[in-house]
Amino acid sequence: MTSLIVLLSTGKGTWAKTIKIINSHTWDKIIIVTNEFGKSTFQKKDNMELIVINPDDPIKKIISKIKDSLNIIDTEVALNLSSGSGKEHMALLSAILKSGLGIRLITYETELTEL
């Protein structure tokens, strides 16, 4: 199994897709990168970790926050970027790659799909 990293931020209907991805597989660890609204609204379970960012911060600060918060021992992660802005996507991708992790992009259409 593998760890899952998802961005849970803005975008109409993206939370529902993100929840389907989370529930579609047994993940070793689930890391949710979100904002203060997501922190106060999303129902976190025991196997989930939240990394709370401020999307208004400079991108380098967001990258550092995410990178410093990642605690993954594996060599790659499953990643979904259905939710969020381009700035958040770039920050998350940069943080993962700077951590030395490979990525497998995934989505959910009628089932979990690796891209």
BAFI-3210 file (N, C-alpha, C; in Angstrom, 3 decimals, decimal comma, padded with zeros to 6 digits):
// residues 115
n [1|2|3|4|5|6|7|8|9|10|11|12|13|14|15|16|17|18|19|20|21|22|23|24|25|26|27|28|29|30|31|32|33|34|35|36|37|38|39|40|41|42|43|44|45|46|47|48|49|50|51|52|53|54|55|56|57|58|59|60|61|62|63|64|65|66|67|68|69|70|71|72|73|74|75|76|77|78|79|80|81|82|83|84|85|86|87|88|89|90|91|92|93|94|95|96|97|98|99|100|101|102|103|104|105|106|107|108|109|110|111|112|113|114|115]
n.u [000,832|000,239|000,984|-001,341|-001,700|-003,674|-005,063|-007,184|-009,171|-010,311|-012,941|-015,673|-017,484|-015,227|-014,580|-016,244|-015,257|-012,685|-013,178|-014,250|-011,939|-010,338|-011,850|-011,821|-009,795|-007,501|-005,360|-001,968|-001,315|-002,953|-002,649|-003,783|-003,785|-004,774|-006,781|-007,621|-010,445|-010,989|-009,798|-011,496|-013,895|-013,785|-014,254|-012,033|-010,396|-008,893|-006,624|-005,654|-003,782|-003,561|-002,310|-002,145|-002,410|-001,869|-003,310|-002,809|-000,256|003,201|004,439|006,825|006,860|004,627|005,454|007,632|006,247|004,631|006,588|008,160|006,292|005,733|005,964|006,968|007,953|008,166|008,931|007,420|004,311|000,730|-001,093|-003,492|-004,838|-007,279|-008,698|-008,349|-006,075|-003,932|-001,570|-001,482|-001,296|001,219|002,877|002,472|003,330|006,025|006,960|006,661|008,387|010,819|011,155|012,066|010,370|008,618|005,803|002,483|-000,054|-003,477|-006,998|-010,599|-013,137|-015,348|-014,240|-011,272|-008,530|-005,382|-003,272]
n.v [-001,174|002,358|005,793|008,494|011,682|014,488|017,483|019,636|022,023|024,724|024,800|023,845|021,022|019,505|018,495|016,278|014,487|014,162|012,926|010,506|009,408|009,096|007,192|005,020|003,165|001,294|003,075|003,549|005,876|009,010|012,162|015,348|018,314|021,450|024,415|026,915|026,875|024,280|022,832|023,387|022,389|019,859|016,420|014,814|011,654|009,012|007,958|010,029|012,952|016,438|019,122|022,363|025,165|028,599|029,968|032,507|033,152|033,724|031,708|030,255|030,091|028,494|026,129|025,420|025,017|022,781|020,860|020,650|019,474|016,999|013,601|010,989|007,734|006,192|005,683|006,816|008,555|008,502|010,899|013,470|016,195|017,451|019,416|022,873|025,669|026,808|027,851|026,549|023,921|023,950|024,523|022,268|020,141|020,908|020,736|017,981|016,828|018,031|016,725|014,342|012,380|010,220|010,463|009,274|010,059|010,268|009,779|009,948|008,564|006,647|004,793|004,320|005,680|005,471|007,848]
n.w [000,000|-000,089|000,675|000,672|-000,676|-000,661|-001,962|-000,420|-001,006|-002,728|-005,207|-007,087|-006,219|-005,723|-003,212|-002,816|-004,748|-003,756|-001,293|-002,221|-003,362|-001,081|000,309|-001,406|-001,274|000,769|002,511|003,581|004,916|005,130|003,924|004,185|002,602|003,365|003,991|006,519|006,553|005,600|007,652|009,810|008,883|007,562|008,269|009,948|010,133|012,165|010,769|009,320|008,479|008,853|006,978|007,378|005,441|004,468|001,814|000,898|001,605|000,610|-002,095|-001,609|001,152|001,606|000,353|002,027|004,461|003,836|003,032|005,383|007,000|005,965|006,589|005,535|004,896|002,697|-000,868|-002,830|-003,449|-003,654|-005,402|-005,494|-007,171|-007,552|-006,247|-005,340|-006,071|-008,778|-007,685|-005,197|-006,121|-007,426|-005,223|-003,586|-005,280|-005,610|-002,940|-002,426|-004,364|-003,607|-001,264|-002,075|-002,962|-005,186|-007,435|-007,983|-009,938|-009,242|-009,721|-009,397|-011,156|-012,235|-010,758|-008,754|-010,364|-011,859|-013,299]
ca.u [000,000|000,981|000,403|-002,126|-001,706|-004,710|-005,272|-008,607|-009,230|-011,439|-013,368|-017,012|-017,594|-013,955|-014,545|-016,896|-014,316|-011,577|-013,674|-014,329|-010,566|-009,927|-012,602|-011,787|-008,628|-006,936|-004,097|-001,120|-001,434|-003,636|-002,247|-004,690|-003,298|-005,990|-006,713|-008,336|-011,823|-010,962|-009,472|-012,656|-015,082|-013,590|-014,307|-010,788|-010,400|-007,650|-005,486|-005,439|-003,032|-003,844|-001,301|-002,947|-001,650|-002,564|-003,092|-002,385|001,169|004,071|004,528|007,968|006,459|003,712|006,298|008,359|005,281|004,257|007,779|008,528|005,239|005,656|006,699|006,678|009,148|008,100|009,646|006,462|002,985|-000,389|-001,377|-004,639|-004,870|-008,567|-009,143|-007,338|-005,647|-002,647|-000,508|-001,451|-000,801|002,674|003,535|002,414|004,233|007,398|007,281|006,796|009,601|011,965|011,279|012,653|009,328|007,998|004,349|001,547|-001,265|-004,689|-008,277|-011,754|-014,222|-016,279|-013,405|-009,956|-007,786|-004,047|-003,053]
ca.v [000,000|003,599|006,974|009,356|013,116|015,194|018,892|019,848|023,473|025,322|024,204|023,282|019,570|018,811|017,786|014,977|013,629|013,874|011,945|009,221|008,900|008,677|005,998|003,980|002,303|001,276|003,797|003,499|007,176|009,998|013,521|016,298|019,691|022,244|025,750|027,006|026,442|022,818|022,336|023,487|021,791|018,466|015,428|014,040|010,362|008,703|007,685|011,219|014,086|017,680|020,165|023,566|026,234|029,835|030,142|033,879|033,269|033,544|030,293|029,602|029,799|027,343|024,965|025,067|024,491|021,424|020,000|020,422|018,692|015,650|012,577|009,779|006,905|005,489|006,329|007,523|008,775|008,733|012,332|014,000|017,662|017,876|020,600|023,892|026,613|026,525|028,171|025,453|022,741|024,093|024,427|020,879|019,373|021,282|020,189|016,523|016,531|018,442|015,713|013,150|011,386|010,104|010,619|008,579|010,865|009,453|010,476|009,063|008,804|005,622|004,022|004,912|005,569|006,043|008,534]
ca.w [000,000|-000,221|001,307|-000,202|-000,390|-001,415|-001,698|-000,138|-000,945|-003,427|-006,468|-006,969|-006,326|-005,540|-001,927|-003,003|-005,469|-002,841|-000,317|-002,928|-003,482|000,259|000,703|-002,432|-001,121|002,114|002,425|004,775|005,565|004,299|004,275|003,558|002,603|003,339|004,581|007,802|006,348|005,543|008,997|010,694|008,278|007,150|009,339|009,909|010,817|012,870|009,900|008,495|009,007|008,149|006,858|007,158|004,808|004,148|000,379|000,624|001,894|-000,560|-002,468|-000,958|002,532|001,537|000,048|003,262|005,437|003,435|003,060|006,779|007,649|005,387|007,328|004,771|004,808|001,419|-001,971|-003,669|-002,874|-004,554|-005,298|-006,214|-007,193|-008,093|-005,535|-005,106|-007,103|-009,404|-006,725|-004,224|-006,842|-007,608|-003,911|-003,138|-006,129|-005,271|-001,611|-002,550|-005,118|-002,787|-000,212|-002,681|-003,214|-006,491|-007,376|-008,874|-009,988|-009,219|-009,737|-009,253|-012,086|-011,754|-009,842|-008,562|-011,614|-011,887|-014,580]
c.u [000,873|000,295|-000,295|-001,964|-002,761|-004,702|-006,768|-008,796|-010,472|-011,742|-014,692|-016,987|-016,319|-013,874|-015,152|-015,960|-013,168|-011,986|-013,804|-012,945|-010,097|-010,567|-012,462|-010,666|-008,205|-005,530|-003,302|-001,298|-002,146|-003,239|-003,116|-004,102|-004,522|-005,737|-007,499|-009,793|-011,901|-010,692|-010,701|-013,883|-014,948|-013,561|-013,100|-010,958|-009,015|-006,440|-005,137|-004,617|-003,410|-002,587|-002,083|-002,045|-002,515|-002,298|-002,650|-000,910|001,971|004,290|005,692|007,658|005,531|004,509|007,018|007,440|004,928|005,444|008,167|007,521|005,131|006,542|006,370|007,977|009,223|008,882|008,724|005,132|001,959|-000,822|-002,603|-004,681|-006,192|-009,056|-008,010|-006,991|-004,308|-001,486|-000,363|-000,901|000,717|003,411|003,573|003,354|005,693|007,824|007,505|008,104|010,853|012,183|011,846|011,647|008,902|006,495|003,659|000,285|-002,482|-005,918|-009,384|-012,785|-015,349|-015,565|-012,072|-009,122|-006,429|-003,821|-001,652]
c.v [001,232|004,706|007,816|010,793|013,741|016,660|019,077|021,344|023,962|024,581|023,493|021,762|018,808|018,063|016,393|014,010|013,225|012,827|010,564|008,593|008,356|007,346|004,819|002,960|002,322|001,866|003,618|004,767|008,106|011,375|014,470|017,693|020,573|023,628|025,761|026,564|024,919|022,206|022,336|022,745|020,301|017,541|014,492|012,745|010,091|008,522|008,868|012,265|015,307|018,537|021,411|024,671|027,477|030,115|031,553|034,109|033,212|032,056|029,587|029,268|028,590|026,061|024,495|024,443|023,043|020,477|019,659|019,534|017,264|014,695|011,227|009,016|006,188|006,238|007,094|007,646|008,819|010,182|012,691|015,504|018,178|019,178|021,616|024,730|026,183|026,785|027,054|024,174|022,801|023,939|022,980|020,003|019,658|020,663|018,683|016,174|016,920|017,472|014,412|012,056|011,396|010,234|009,709|009,411|009,957|010,349|009,454|009,493|007,851|004,671|004,765|004,638|006,217|006,644|008,333]
c.w [000,000|000,551|000,249|000,265|-001,283|-001,015|-001,527|000,077|-001,672|-004,716|-006,284|-007,184|-006,030|-004,224|-002,067|-003,716|-004,553|-001,815|-000,963|-003,059|-002,141|000,624|-000,253|-002,258|000,352|002,020|003,704|005,600|004,589|004,815|003,473|003,723|002,402|003,935|005,902|007,676|006,319|006,907|009,887|010,166|008,006|008,363|009,236|010,694|011,396|011,960|008,993|009,239|008,186|008,123|006,470|006,618|004,670|002,674|000,000|000,932|000,591|-000,829|-001,780|000,497|002,571|001,275|001,305|004,295|005,100|003,576|004,490|007,506|007,118|006,177|006,698|004,569|003,462|000,336|-002,912|-002,946|-003,995|-004,327|-006,109|-006,044|-007,755|-007,480|-005,468|-006,322|-007,691|-008,459|-005,699|-004,868|-006,987|-006,291|-003,435|-003,970|-005,785|-003,945|-001,681|-003,253|-004,337|-001,624|-000,755|-002,990|-004,672|-006,339|-008,382|-008,842|-010,059|-009,270|-009,503|-010,267|-011,698|-010,798|-009,698|-009,807|-011,479|-013,268|-015,090]
res [m|t|s|l|i|v|l|l|s|t|g|k|g|t|w|a|k|t|i|k|i|i|n|s|h|t|w|d|k|i|i|i|v|t|n|e|f|g|k|s|t|f|q|k|k|d|n|m|e|l|i|v|i|n|p|d|d|p|i|k|k|i|i|s|k|i|k|d|s|l|n|i|i|d|t|e|v|a|l|n|l|s|s|g|s|g|k|e|h|m|a|l|l|s|a|i|l|k|s|g|l|g|i|r|l|i|t|y|e|t|e|l|t|e|l]
***
